[in-house]
Amino acid sequence: MSGAALGIEIIFVFFLALFILHRYGDFKKQHRLVIIATLLAWYLCFLIVFILPLDVSTCPLLWGAAPHPGNPTSLSPPRLSDPLPCFEPWSYIPDGIMPIFWRVVYWTSQFLTWILLPFMQSYARSGGFSITGKIKTALIENAIYYGTYLLIFGAFLIYVAVNPNFNLQWNQLQTIGIAAANTWGLFLLVLLLGYGLVEIPRSHWNGAKRGYLLMKTYFKVAKLMTEKADAEENLEDIMEEVRKVNESIKYNHPLRKCVDTILKKCPTEYQEKMGRNMDDYEDFDDRQNNYPSEKSLVKLHKQVIYSVQRHRRTQVQWRILLEQAFYLEDVAKNETSATRQFVHTFQFQEPENRITQYFYTPTVEWYWECLLRPWFYRILAIVLATFSVIVVWSECTFFSTKPVLSLFAVFIQLAERTYNYIYIEMACFLTIFFLSICVYSTVFRIRVFNYYYLASHHQTDAYSLLFSGMLFCRLTPPLCLNFLGLTHMDSSISHKNTQATAYTSIMGSMRVLSFIADGFYIYYPMLVVILCIATYFSLGTRCLNLLGFQQFMGDNEMTSDFIDEGKELIRREKRKRQRQEEGENRRREWKERYGNSREDSTRNRNVHPDEKESSFSETNATVSKYTRSNGRTERDRIELLQDAEPLDFNADSVSDDPLDHPLDSGSAGDSLSISQMPNRSKLFISVNILTYM
């Protein structure tokens, strides 16, 4: 099993990152470099979280055991009093592999978060029409960004250089850079962790309350309707500017290529409208026309990209939120059902999987949605709340080594006596996995106006994807160091002369900067208690609500108004959906009822020419038998019948659906109007009319 566990986790984490990125990003429309860079950033961060427990379990001296002198891979107990021998773990990784692995992973992630991803972020937001122009814009925007961090790094460097106790070397300089990055990451980590430790258990507890979920959905509907209307209005204004530019700059203008690039980013319906009534040539040297500059076109291009993405995102979110509201209303109705079978008001627009239809029957769905699911969410919320309490306690007491107060450290040290490596890996994995869930889920939930927003169902723009990759790369290293501190595996925290993990050896010792190692890293995580209290009482939500940003609060008048507005919007959309379904059902019934008769009439119109002649001759004979003996009139009638041509009922002007053209007064005569007949038939009709006159 040497190295097998490492290889399996590497492959598993890659597909996990790919699956999550596919949910938020759009592989077909977004640039491949954006997808690759974001996938690489997410993959490396998830990989650190999954591989670190293996690194802990394969560190022999950390558990009080030393390699046997004759066989470096076999382990023997260092103390004669130990009752059990120390065996090689099942997931043991040979020496030399983990340091190389961590060095590649860590420095690649740092290169992504501090150099490549910020540059690509500015490149993706640029409205330039050429690669050179986008690169120039990205370099200018990142000059201030890089300069800020160079000042911070320079401050640390001057402090170490002035202090006579330090002798600057390359390893120490590298440690200073790592310390600066981890300090910024830890500052952000505690903020996100304090929110996630409270919000994740509370969200699952509220998930068991059907009324709460429905009220919150109504609130989201009303709020999204405002955003949707704003996005549509913004798109209309931008499209009006594009239309003016399109009309002013003709095809022979030098900037016409830029206009064509802008038009390709517009929705299809606007492209069709702007393509009409366009002259092919115009003298652009005419000074009477005021043509926009290339700089203004770059700005317009950037606005078009943003407005189209925002409009598309709100449309998709609107449809998803409507389905969610309809489903929650169905759950509320089915809770009192005597048949215990779940009945949907509307059928799913997309066909369900056959396996799902076979196992997830209406009865099973009723028991899950109306009976089991609330209890499942309550139990899960209690388990998550227990983990949150343990994390908060450990964050406040992890610096105490005698006695050991951190519960995570107590759990891990219990395995030292029995060398139970599976227990060690599971305990480490559950600890760091819960910490990462609290931090990463907050990254997916936060929204910085409309500049950063991770929207599911492939609606996240390139800027937000790259920004999330930057956050993950900056948060993961301090998250791992915080985990090692909670479990007393960091020598700077435990103050033990034991062999460190391979990850800690790559990160370096923080004792080079004592005021950070002994001060900031120990006492700053205690602020998580204050943040958890603020999150529990929703202080941030209340502050945003006072500033005018509508937030869901149960005891607020504005929230009640939004809920009432959302209810009315849902009723309106439900009536609209019902009318559409009724119309489709009527059309389906008409087609089933009159489809065969239409096919028979079509076959009769397409009979063989010989049969036509025989039928016409029989008709002529019958006419001559039962009419007056007026020679001229008779000849006109016979000639009219012979030259009459069948109407083309398959033409575009005639619909196959009787509902599309209701039978008004005189509609039959209009459908067989003289204008639809051939010229020769028109002539004989005129002759026939004159004869009767």
N, C-alpha and C positions, 0 to 999 in steps of 0.2 A: 504493500500500500504506500510505499515511499513515493511521495509526489503525486499520487493519484487524486487525493482529496483536493490538492491545490489546482490540478488541471480541471477537475469537475466543477469546482466553484468558479473558475475563470470563465468556462463556457456558459454556465448557468447565469452568471451575473451579466454577461453580454446580452443574452436573449431577454433578460429582465429589463435592462436599460432600453433595448430596442422596442420592446412592447410598450413601455411607458411613453417613450418618445413618439411612437406611432399614434398614441391616443391624443397627444397634444399638438404634434406637428403634422404638416402635410407633405408627405414625401414626393407627391407628384408636382406640386406647384412651387415649393420653396427650393432655393438654390441648394445644390448638393454639398457645397462647402459648408453652408450653415448647418445642414443636417449632420454632416460628418463631425464638425467641431463640437456641436452640442452633444452628440452621441458619445464622443470620446471623453468629454468632460464628465458627463453623467456616469459613464462606465467606470472611469478611474475612481470616482468618489464612492460608488457602490462597492467597487472591488476592495477598497481599503476597509470598509465596514465589515465585509464578509471574510476577509483574509486575516484580519487582526486576531480573532480568537485562535486561529491555527498557529499564529506566531507566539501567542501566549502559552499554548499547550506544548510547544516544542522548545521552550526555554528551560533547560534542565536545572541550572543553578538557581533559577527563580523559585523552584520548589524544594530547595535544600538538598539537591542531588548533584553529584559530580560525575563526569564521564569516567569510565573504568580505564586505568592506565594502559591496559593491554588492548582494549577495543574502544576507540573513541565514541562509537555509536551506541554502545551499551552503557547503561547507567547503573550505578550502584549507590547504596545509601551512604551519606557522609558520616552518619552518627551510628555508633554501635547500639544505641538504645532504640533505634527505629524498629518497630515490629515487622514492617513489611518492606520488601525490596522495591527498588525503583526500576520499572521496566520502560522500554522504549514505547512511546505512544503509537497508536495505530495510524495516526496522521503525521508521523514524524517526517520532517523535511530535512534533507541532508544539509550539512553546514555549507555556507557560502551562497546558497540560492536565495534566501530571504533578504540578505543585505542588498544584493544586486536588484532583486525585484522591487524592494521599497525605494531604492535610489531612482530607478527608472520611473516608477509610478509617481513619486512625490515631485520630482523636478519637472516631469511632463505636465502635471496638473498646475504647478506654479507658473510654468511658461504659458499655459493656456489662460490662466486667470489674470495675469499681470501684463501680458504682451499681446497674444494673438486674439483672444476673445474681445477685448476692448477695441482693438483695431477693426475686427470684423463687424462689431456692433455699429461703429460709425460708418463703415462701408455699406452696411445693409440699409441704414437710414438715409444715406446720401441720395440726392435726386439727380446726380450727374448722369450724363448720357454716354459717357465713355469710361473705360476702366481707369484711365489716367486721371480723369476728373474726380472719380470716386476716391481713388487713393490719395489725391491731394487734399480733398476735404477731410478724409479720415486722419491724415497726418496732422492737419491743423487742429482738429478737435481734440486729438489725444496729446498734443503738446502740453496743454494745461493739466491734463489728467496725469501724465507721467511726471511733470514737474512737481506736483503736489507730493507724490510719494517719494520723489528724490529728496525733497526737503525733510520729510520725516526720517528717511534713512540717514541723511546727512546729520541730523540732530543726534541720533544714536551713535553715529560714528565719531562725532566730535566729543561726546561724553566719554566714550571709551578711550579715545586718544589722549584727552586731557588728564584722565585719572592715572596717577603713577602706579597704581597697583596692577594695571593691565598691561601686558605686552602683546601688542596686536600681531596676530598671525593669521594665516589664511583660514584655518579651522575656526578661529574665534570670529573672524569677519563673516564667515558663512553663518555662524550661530547668531550673530547680530541681525542678519537679514531674515533668518527664520523667526527670531524673536519678534521682530517688527511685524512680520506677516501674521504670526499667531496672536499677537496682541490685538490687532485690528479684528481678526476672526473671532477671538474670544469675546470681545466687546459686543459684536453682533450676535454671537451664539447665545449668550445669556438672555438677550432680549427675546429672541425667537423661542428659546427653550421655556422661558417663563410663561409665554402665551400658550405654547402647545401642551404643557403639563396640565393645564386647567381646561383648555378648550376641547381637547380630544375626548377625555372622559365625559365632559358635559354634553358635547354634541351627540355622543352615543346614547346617553341617558335621555336626552330630548328626542332622539329618534324613536323611542318607544311611545311617545305622546303623539297620537294621530292629530288631535286638535291643534297642537302647537305646530306641527309640520305643515298643516294645511293653512294656518294663519300666516306662517312665515312664507309659504309659497305665494299666497295672495299678495303679500307685501313685495316680494321679488317681482311679481308680474307687473304691479303698478310702477315700480321703480325702473324695471327694464323697458316698459312702454315709454317712459320719459326719455330714456337713453336711446331707444330705437327711433323715436320721432326726431330727436336731436341729430342722430346719425343720418337719417334720411334728408333732413333739411340741410345739413352740412354737405352731403353728397350733391344735392341739387345745386347749391351755390357754387361748388367746385366745378360741376359739369357745365354750368352757365359760363364760367370763366374759360373753360376749355373750348366751348362752342365759339366764343368770341375770338379766341386765338386761332381756332381752326378756320374761321371765316376770313380773318385778316391775313393770315400767312398761306399763300397759295402754293401750288405744286412746284413752281419754279424758284421758290425762295430758298436761300441757303439754309435757313433754319427749319425747313419743312421736315427733315428727318427727325428732328427733335419732337416736332408736333406728332408725327406718326408714332413715335415711341410712347408718347403720352396717351395717344388714342388706344394703343394696344392694352394699356392698363385699365381702361375704362370698361364698365359693364357692356355687354353685347347690345342691349336695347339702346343705350346712348350712342354707341358706335354706328348703329343703323340710322339713327336720326341725324347724326352729324354728317353722314355720308351723302345725304340728299342735297340737291340744289347747290352743287359745288362746281365752280368754273374751273376749267383745266388750265387756264393761263391768265396771268395778270402781271402787269409791269410793276415789279416791286421797287423800282427806282422812283416811283411817284412819291414825292415828298408830302403829299397831302395825307397819306396813311401813316399812322403812328404804330410802328411795329414793336412788339416787346423785345427785350434784350434776352440774351442767352441766360443771364443770371436769373431773370424773372421766370424763365421757362424751367430752370432747375428747381426753383422754389415751388412752382406749380406742379412739377412732376412729383416732388416729395409729398405735397398735399394730396395729390390724387392717390398715391400708394396708400397713404394713411387712411383717407376717407373711405376708399373702397374696402380695405381690410376691416375697418370698423363696422361698416354697413353690413358686410357679409357675416361678421361675427354676431352682431345683434340679431340678424334674421334667423340664424341657426339656433342661437340661444332662446329666442322667442318660441320657436317650434318645440324645442326640448322642454321648456318650462311649461308650455301648454299641456303637453302629454303628461308631465309629472302632476300637474294640478288635476287633470281629468282622472288620473289613476288614484290619487289620494281621495278625491270625492267618491270614486267607486268603492274604495276600501271603507269609507265611512258609511256608505249605504249597505254594503254587504255584511257589516258587523252584526246586524240584526236579522240576517237572512235565516229562515227556518230550514231551507233545503241544504245549507252548508255547501253551496257551490258558488264559486266566484263568477259574477256576471259583469261583463264590461259594457259600458255605455257605447263605446266606439271600438270597432275592430282595429287591430294593428295595421298600420299602413304597409309595413314590410312583413313578408311571410316569415313565420317562425320556423325554427329548426324542427325536423320531424322527431328527433330524439327528445327535444324539449316538449313537444306536443304529446308524446307518448307517456312520459313520466310526470311532467308537470301539468296534471289534469286540473280542471276547475275545482275539484274537491281538495286536491293537494294544495292548490293555490289558496283556497279559503283558509285551511288550517294554518298555513305558513303566515299569511298576511294578517289574518284577524286573531290568531291565537298564539302562535309560537314566536313570531318575530319580535313582538314587544318584550317578551321575557328574555329572549336571546340578547337583545340590546341592553337590557338592564344588567344582566349578569356580566356581559362584556364591559360595561361602564364601571361596574364595581371592581373588576380585575384591573382595569387601566387606572382607576383612581388609586388603588393600592400601590401600583408601581410608581405613580406620581408622588405619593407620600414618601416612599422609600428614596426616590431620587432627591427630593427636597431635603430630607434628613441627611442623606449622604453628602450633598453639596455643602451643607453647613458644618459637617463634622469630619470630612475626609482628611483634614490636616492632623487630626489626633491619632497618633500611632500607639500610644500607651495611656489608657486602654484604646483598643480599636473600636471606634464608634460607627464608622461607615458600614452599613449593612451589606453592601456589595462586597466590601473587603472581607467581612466575616464569612459570607457565603463561599468566596473563593478560597479562603484559607482553610476551610473545612476539608477541602479536597487535597490539601497538601499532606495530610496524614495518611491517606489511602492511595495517593497517586491515581485517582480516578480521572483520567484525561477526558473521557466522554462528558462527565459532569462538569469539568472545567470548561470545556468548549461550549457546552450548552448554556452554562451560567454566563459566560462572557458574551456569547452571541445574543442571548435575550437582553442582557443589559445594554449593549451598544446598539442593538436593533431598536429597542424602545426609545433610546435617546435620539437616534437618527430619525425615527418616525415623528417624534415631537418637533424636531428642527425642520426636517424636509417638508413635512405637511404644511408647516407655517409658510414656507417658501412658496408652495403651490396655492396657498389661500390669500396671501397678501396681495394688495393691488395698489399701485402707485398711480392714481388717477387713471389715465388711459395710455401711459407710456410703458408700464410694466403690468402685464396681466396674462397669467397662464390659463387659457381657456381650453376646455376639453373638446372632443369631437373635431380635432384637426383645425382649430380656429385660432391657434397661437401664432403671432407674427414672429418674424426672424429676430427682431430686436429683443423680445421677451425671452425667446429660447436661449439666445446667447447670454442674456443677463442672468438667467437661472443657472447656466453652466458656470458663470463667474462666481455666483453665490455659493454653489456647491463646492467648488474648488477651494474657496476661502474658508468655508465652515468646517470641512471634513478634518483637516489636520488638528485644529484646536479641539474638535469634538473627540478625536481619538486620544489626545493628551488629557482631556478632562476625564475620559473613561479610565485611562491608566492611573490617574490620580485618585479616582473614586475607589478603585480596587487595590490601591497601594502598590502598584507595579512600577511607578516612576520613582527613581532613586532621589530625585530632588524633593519629593513629597514624603516618602517613607524614611529617607535618610539611612537606608540599609546598603551595605556594601555587597550587593548581590549582582549577578549578571543581568544586565538589562535585556529587554527584547530587541530584536533586530530593528524594529521601527524606531525605538528610542535611540538606538545607536546612530541611526541616520539623521534623526532630528537634532541630536546633540544635546548637551547639558545646558540648561538655562541658568546655571550658577555663574556664568560669565557676567550676567546682568543681575545682581543680587536684589535690587529693588523691584525687579519684575518677578523673579523666581520666588522670592520670599514674601512679596507683598501683593502684587496685582494678581498673580495666578492663584493665590490662596484665599484672599479676602473678597475679591470681586465676585466670584460665583455665589457668594452669600446673598447678593442682591436678587437672586432668583426668588427668594421668599417675598420680597416686596412686589415684584412683578406678578407673581402668582396671586397675591391678594388683590392687586389692581385689576387683574383679568377676571377674578371671581366676581368682583363687584361691578364689572363692566365700566370701569372708569374711562378707558379709551373710547368706548362706544358712546358714552355720554358726552365726552368732550367733542367728538366729531359731530354729534347731533346738535350740540349748541353752536358749532361753527357753521351749520347749514348743510352738512352732509348727512342725508337721511339714513339712519340705521334702525334696525329692527329692535324695538324695546316694547315690552308688554304694557308698561304703565305710562305710555306717552300718547298725547292726543294726535300728534302728527302720524304716529304709527297706525292708530285706529282709522284715520282718514285714508291712508294708503291701503289698508286692508279692505275697506269698503270699496275703494276704487278698483282694487284687484278682483274682488268678487264680481263686480259689474262687468269688467273686461272678460272674465271667464265665462259669465253667462252669455255675453254677446258672441264670443268665439264658439261657444257650444251650440247656440242657435244657428250660427253660420255653418258649422260642421254638419248639423242635422239636416239643414236644407240641402246641402251638397249631397249627402247620402241619399236623401229622398229623391232628388233629381236623378241620381245615378240608378237607383232602383226602378224608377219609372221608365227610364231609357232602356234598361235591361229587359223589363217586361214588354215594352213595345217591340223590341227586336225579337224576343222569343215568340211573341204572338203573331206578328206580321212579317217575320223574316221569310217564311216559306212562301207566302203569297207573292212577295216581291221577287223571289227567285223564279217563281212560275211565270210572272209577267215578263221578267227579263228573258227567259227562254223563249216565250212566244214572240218577242220582238226580234229575236235572233234566229228565226226559222229559215229553212232553205229557200232560195229564190224560186224554185219550181212550185213549192207549196204556196208561195206568195201569189204567183200568177194564177194558180187554180182557185185560191180563195177569192182573189179579185174577180175572176170570171164568174164564180158563183154569185158573188155580190152584185155584179152587173146584171146578171140574169134576173135576180130577184128584184132589183130596182126597176128594170124594164117591165116586169110583170105587174107591179103594184103601183105604177105612176101613170101620170097623164101622157097622152101620145103627142107630146110636143117635141118635135125632132131636134130643134136647136137646144132646148133646155136639157133634153135627155143626153145629147152628145156632150154638152158641157159638164153634166154631172158625171158621166162615165169617164170623161177625160180627166176630171178633177180627182176622182178616186184612183185612177191609174197612176197619176203623177204625184200623189201625196206621199211624202216620205215620213217614216217614223221619227218621233222626236228623240233626241239623245238625253235620256234621263240620267245618264252618268256624268253629265256636265257639271262644272263647278258651281253653276248657278242654282242647281237643284240639290237639295240635301237629302241624304238617305234617312235622316232622323225626322219623323213627323213633328217632334217637339220643337225643332229649330224653326219651323215656319207654321205657326198656328193658322187655322182656317178662319180667316176673316171674311167679311162680305166681299164677294167678287174675287176671291183669291184663286178660284179655279179658272176663271177666265183669264186672269193675269198670268197664270202658269202656262197656259196654252195661247199666249198672245201671238199676233201675226208677226211681230218682230223676230220671233224665234223660228219661223218657217223659212224654207228656201224661197228664192226670188220667183221661180216658176210657179210654185204653189200659190204665192201671193197674186200672181197674174190671173190665174184661173178662179180664184175666189172673187176677185174684182169683176170678172166677166159674169160669174154666176149671180152676183148681187145686181148687176145692171140688167140681167135677163129678167129677174123677178120684179124689178122696178118697171 
